Amino acid sequence: MKFPKLFSLFLALVTASLLSPVGANAVLQKGDPAPPIKVTTTSGQQVTLANYRGHVLVMDFFATWCVPCRDSIPHLVELNRKFGKQGLQILGMSVDDGGDKIVKEFVVSKRLNYPVALVDEDLQIEYGLRSVPTIFIISKKGVVAERFQGFNEDISRKMDAVIVKLLAE
Protein backbone atom coordinates (compact mmCIF):
# COMPACT_ATOMS: atom_id res chain seq x y z
CA MET A 1 0.00 0.00 0.00
CA LYS A 2 2.88 2.42 0.70
CA PHE A 3 4.56 1.81 -2.65
CA PRO A 4 1.76 3.27 -4.84
CA LYS A 5 1.64 6.41 -2.66
CA LEU A 6 5.42 6.89 -2.88
CA PHE A 7 5.35 6.26 -6.61
CA SER A 8 2.55 8.81 -7.08
CA LEU A 9 4.49 11.34 -5.01
CA PHE A 10 7.61 10.68 -7.07
CA LEU A 11 5.70 11.16 -10.34
CA ALA A 12 4.18 14.40 -9.05
CA LEU A 13 7.62 15.76 -8.07
CA VAL A 14 9.17 14.82 -11.42
CA THR A 15 6.28 16.38 -13.32
CA ALA A 16 6.46 19.57 -11.25
CA SER A 17 10.20 19.91 -11.78
CA LEU A 18 9.86 19.43 -15.54
CA LEU A 19 7.10 22.01 -15.77
CA SER A 20 8.76 24.60 -13.54
CA PRO A 21 10.40 27.63 -15.18
CA VAL A 22 13.83 26.68 -13.85
CA GLY A 23 13.65 23.22 -15.40
CA ALA A 24 12.16 24.52 -18.64
CA ASN A 25 14.90 27.05 -19.43
CA ALA A 26 18.09 25.74 -20.92
CA VAL A 27 21.38 27.51 -20.42
CA LEU A 28 21.72 30.37 -22.89
CA GLN A 29 24.35 29.47 -25.47
CA LYS A 30 26.46 31.05 -28.19
CA GLY A 31 24.28 31.87 -31.21
CA ASP A 32 21.06 32.29 -29.20
CA PRO A 33 19.23 35.61 -29.35
CA ALA A 34 19.78 37.49 -26.09
CA PRO A 35 16.59 37.47 -24.00
CA PRO A 36 15.07 40.93 -23.47
CA ILE A 37 16.05 42.86 -20.39
CA LYS A 38 14.35 45.69 -18.56
CA VAL A 39 16.37 46.87 -15.58
CA THR A 40 17.00 50.06 -13.66
CA THR A 41 20.59 51.07 -13.00
CA THR A 42 21.79 52.20 -9.59
CA SER A 43 21.62 55.77 -10.94
CA GLY A 44 17.93 55.33 -11.78
CA GLN A 45 18.18 54.92 -15.57
CA GLN A 46 15.81 52.45 -17.26
CA VAL A 47 17.71 50.10 -19.58
CA THR A 48 16.51 47.60 -22.16
CA LEU A 49 18.41 45.48 -24.65
CA ALA A 50 17.21 47.84 -27.39
CA ASN A 51 19.40 50.57 -25.83
CA TYR A 52 22.43 48.54 -26.90
CA ARG A 53 21.40 47.64 -30.47
CA GLY A 54 24.31 48.46 -32.79
CA HIS A 55 26.83 48.13 -29.93
CA VAL A 56 28.80 45.19 -28.63
CA LEU A 57 27.49 44.57 -25.11
CA VAL A 58 29.29 42.85 -22.27
CA MET A 59 26.78 41.80 -19.60
CA ASP A 60 28.52 40.87 -16.36
CA PHE A 61 26.33 38.95 -13.90
CA PHE A 62 28.12 39.34 -10.57
CA ALA A 63 27.75 39.63 -6.81
CA THR A 64 29.58 42.05 -4.53
CA TRP A 65 30.66 39.20 -2.22
CA CYS A 66 32.08 37.04 -5.05
CA VAL A 67 35.90 36.97 -5.21
CA PRO A 68 36.23 35.99 -8.92
CA CYS A 69 33.66 38.71 -9.69
CA ARG A 70 35.85 41.25 -7.94
CA ASP A 71 38.85 39.94 -9.87
CA SER A 72 37.11 40.55 -13.21
CA ILE A 73 36.19 44.17 -12.50
CA PRO A 74 39.56 45.82 -13.27
CA HIS A 75 39.53 44.04 -16.64
CA LEU A 76 35.98 45.24 -17.40
CA VAL A 77 36.88 48.81 -16.40
CA GLU A 78 39.90 48.66 -18.71
CA LEU A 79 37.85 47.19 -21.58
CA ASN A 80 35.39 50.06 -21.23
CA ARG A 81 38.22 52.58 -21.24
CA LYS A 82 39.94 50.96 -24.22
CA PHE A 83 36.95 50.14 -26.47
CA GLY A 84 34.11 52.36 -25.25
CA LYS A 85 34.56 54.91 -28.03
CA GLN A 86 34.63 52.10 -30.60
CA GLY A 87 31.16 50.84 -29.72
CA LEU A 88 31.66 48.60 -26.68
CA GLN A 89 29.15 48.91 -23.84
CA ILE A 90 29.39 47.16 -20.48
CA LEU A 91 26.47 46.54 -18.15
CA GLY A 92 26.99 45.15 -14.66
CA MET A 93 24.13 42.90 -13.53
CA SER A 94 24.20 42.47 -9.75
CA VAL A 95 22.49 39.41 -8.31
CA ASP A 96 22.91 40.69 -4.74
CA ASP A 97 19.96 40.32 -2.37
CA GLY A 98 21.01 43.17 -0.08
CA GLY A 99 19.45 45.95 -2.11
CA ASP A 100 20.58 49.13 -3.80
CA LYS A 101 22.73 50.52 -1.00
CA ILE A 102 25.31 47.71 -0.97
CA VAL A 103 25.62 47.75 -4.76
CA LYS A 104 25.90 51.55 -4.96
CA GLU A 105 28.69 51.51 -2.36
CA PHE A 106 30.43 48.73 -4.29
CA VAL A 107 30.21 50.70 -7.58
CA VAL A 108 31.82 53.73 -5.92
CA SER A 109 34.50 51.75 -4.05
CA LYS A 110 35.55 49.84 -7.18
CA ARG A 111 35.32 52.96 -9.38
CA LEU A 112 33.20 51.28 -12.00
CA ASN A 113 33.00 53.28 -15.21
CA TYR A 114 29.91 51.50 -16.52
CA PRO A 115 26.28 51.23 -15.36
CA VAL A 116 25.18 48.56 -12.90
CA ALA A 117 21.67 47.27 -12.27
CA LEU A 118 20.18 44.86 -9.76
CA VAL A 119 18.53 41.92 -11.49
CA ASP A 120 15.67 39.82 -10.27
CA GLU A 121 15.43 36.05 -10.22
CA ASP A 122 13.29 35.97 -13.38
CA LEU A 123 16.05 37.58 -15.45
CA GLN A 124 18.62 35.22 -13.93
CA ILE A 125 16.43 32.31 -15.03
CA GLU A 126 15.99 33.79 -18.53
CA TYR A 127 19.76 33.93 -18.92
CA GLY A 128 20.21 30.43 -17.47
CA LEU A 129 22.44 31.75 -14.72
CA ARG A 130 24.05 28.97 -12.68
CA SER A 131 26.94 30.80 -11.02
CA VAL A 132 28.72 34.14 -10.84
CA PRO A 133 30.53 35.64 -12.49
CA THR A 134 28.87 34.79 -15.78
CA ILE A 135 29.72 37.15 -18.60
CA PHE A 136 27.78 37.33 -21.85
CA ILE A 137 29.11 39.11 -24.90
CA ILE A 138 26.20 40.21 -27.08
CA SER A 139 26.75 41.14 -30.74
CA LYS A 140 25.57 44.35 -32.37
CA LYS A 141 22.57 42.37 -33.63
CA GLY A 142 21.52 41.16 -30.16
CA VAL A 143 22.88 37.61 -30.45
CA VAL A 144 24.95 35.86 -27.77
CA ALA A 145 28.45 35.79 -29.26
CA GLU A 146 30.08 34.21 -26.21
CA ARG A 147 29.37 33.13 -22.65
CA PHE A 148 32.02 32.84 -19.94
CA GLN A 149 31.64 31.38 -16.45
CA GLY A 150 34.22 32.36 -13.88
CA PHE A 151 37.18 34.62 -14.53
CA ASN A 152 40.89 34.07 -15.08
CA GLU A 153 43.66 35.22 -17.44
CA ASP A 154 42.60 32.79 -20.17
CA ILE A 155 39.01 34.07 -20.10
CA SER A 156 40.35 37.63 -20.11
CA ARG A 157 42.32 36.98 -23.33
CA LYS A 158 39.38 35.19 -24.97
CA MET A 159 37.04 38.06 -24.08
CA ASP A 160 39.41 40.58 -25.64
CA ALA A 161 39.62 38.56 -28.87
CA VAL A 162 35.85 38.19 -29.17
CA ILE A 163 35.29 41.90 -28.52
CA VAL A 164 37.88 42.99 -31.08
CA LYS A 165 36.33 40.66 -33.69
CA LEU A 166 32.77 41.88 -32.99
CA LEU A 167 33.73 45.55 -33.04
CA ALA A 168 35.29 45.06 -36.49
CA GLU A 169 32.05 43.59 -37.94
C-alpha positions in Angstrom: 0.0 0.0 0.0 2.9 2.4 0.7 4.6 1.8 -2.7 1.8 3.3 -4.8 1.6 6.4 -2.7 5.4 6.9 -2.9 5.3 6.3 -6.6 2.5 8.8 -7.1 4.5 11.3 -5.0 7.6 10.7 -7.1 5.7 11.2 -10.3 4.2 14.4 -9.0 7.6 15.8 -8.1 9.2 14.8 -11.4 6.3 16.4 -13.3 6.5 19.6 -11.2 10.2 19.9 -11.8 9.9 19.4 -15.5 7.1 22.0 -15.8 8.8 24.6 -13.5 10.4 27.6 -15.2 13.8 26.7 -13.9 13.7 23.2 -15.4 12.2 24.5 -18.6 14.9 27.1 -19.4 18.1 25.7 -20.9 21.4 27.5 -20.4 21.7 30.4 -22.9 24.4 29.5 -25.5 26.5 31.1 -28.2 24.3 31.9 -31.2 21.1 32.3 -29.2 19.2 35.6 -29.3 19.8 37.5 -26.1 16.6 37.5 -24.0 15.1 40.9 -23.5 16.1 42.9 -20.4 14.3 45.7 -18.6 16.4 46.9 -15.6 17.0 50.1 -13.7 20.6 51.1 -13.0 21.8 52.2 -9.6 21.6 55.8 -10.9 17.9 55.3 -11.8 18.2 54.9 -15.6 15.8 52.5 -17.3 17.7 50.1 -19.6 16.5 47.6 -22.2 18.4 45.5 -24.6 17.2 47.8 -27.4 19.4 50.6 -25.8 22.4 48.5 -26.9 21.4 47.6 -30.5 24.3 48.5 -32.8 26.8 48.1 -29.9 28.8 45.2 -28.6 27.5 44.6 -25.1 29.3 42.8 -22.3 26.8 41.8 -19.6 28.5 40.9 -16.4 26.3 39.0 -13.9 28.1 39.3 -10.6 27.7 39.6 -6.8 29.6 42.0 -4.5 30.7 39.2 -2.2 32.1 37.0 -5.1 35.9 37.0 -5.2 36.2 36.0 -8.9 33.7 38.7 -9.7 35.9 41.2 -7.9 38.9 39.9 -9.9 37.1 40.6 -13.2 36.2 44.2 -12.5 39.6 45.8 -13.3 39.5 44.0 -16.6 36.0 45.2 -17.4 36.9 48.8 -16.4 39.9 48.7 -18.7 37.8 47.2 -21.6 35.4 50.1 -21.2 38.2 52.6 -21.2 39.9 51.0 -24.2 37.0 50.1 -26.5 34.1 52.4 -25.2 34.6 54.9 -28.0 34.6 52.1 -30.6 31.2 50.8 -29.7 31.7 48.6 -26.7 29.1 48.9 -23.8 29.4 47.2 -20.5 26.5 46.5 -18.1 27.0 45.1 -14.7 24.1 42.9 -13.5 24.2 42.5 -9.8 22.5 39.4 -8.3 22.9 40.7 -4.7 20.0 40.3 -2.4 21.0 43.2 -0.1 19.5 46.0 -2.1 20.6 49.1 -3.8 22.7 50.5 -1.0 25.3 47.7 -1.0 25.6 47.7 -4.8 25.9 51.6 -5.0 28.7 51.5 -2.4 30.4 48.7 -4.3 30.2 50.7 -7.6 31.8 53.7 -5.9 34.5 51.8 -4.0 35.6 49.8 -7.2 35.3 53.0 -9.4 33.2 51.3 -12.0 33.0 53.3 -15.2 29.9 51.5 -16.5 26.3 51.2 -15.4 25.2 48.6 -12.9 21.7 47.3 -12.3 20.2 44.9 -9.8 18.5 41.9 -11.5 15.7 39.8 -10.3 15.4 36.1 -10.2 13.3 36.0 -13.4 16.1 37.6 -15.4 18.6 35.2 -13.9 16.4 32.3 -15.0 16.0 33.8 -18.5 19.8 33.9 -18.9 20.2 30.4 -17.5 22.4 31.7 -14.7 24.0 29.0 -12.7 26.9 30.8 -11.0 28.7 34.1 -10.8 30.5 35.6 -12.5 28.9 34.8 -15.8 29.7 37.2 -18.6 27.8 37.3 -21.8 29.1 39.1 -24.9 26.2 40.2 -27.1 26.8 41.1 -30.7 25.6 44.4 -32.4 22.6 42.4 -33.6 21.5 41.2 -30.2 22.9 37.6 -30.4 25.0 35.9 -27.8 28.5 35.8 -29.3 30.1 34.2 -26.2 29.4 33.1 -22.7 32.0 32.8 -19.9 31.6 31.4 -16.5 34.2 32.4 -13.9 37.2 34.6 -14.5 40.9 34.1 -15.1 43.7 35.2 -17.4 42.6 32.8 -20.2 39.0 34.1 -20.1 40.3 37.6 -20.1 42.3 37.0 -23.3 39.4 35.2 -25.0 37.0 38.1 -24.1 39.4 40.6 -25.6 39.6 38.6 -28.9 35.8 38.2 -29.2 35.3 41.9 -28.5 37.9 43.0 -31.1 36.3 40.7 -33.7 32.8 41.9 -33.0 33.7 45.6 -33.0 35.3 45.1 -36.5 32.0 43.6 -37.9 
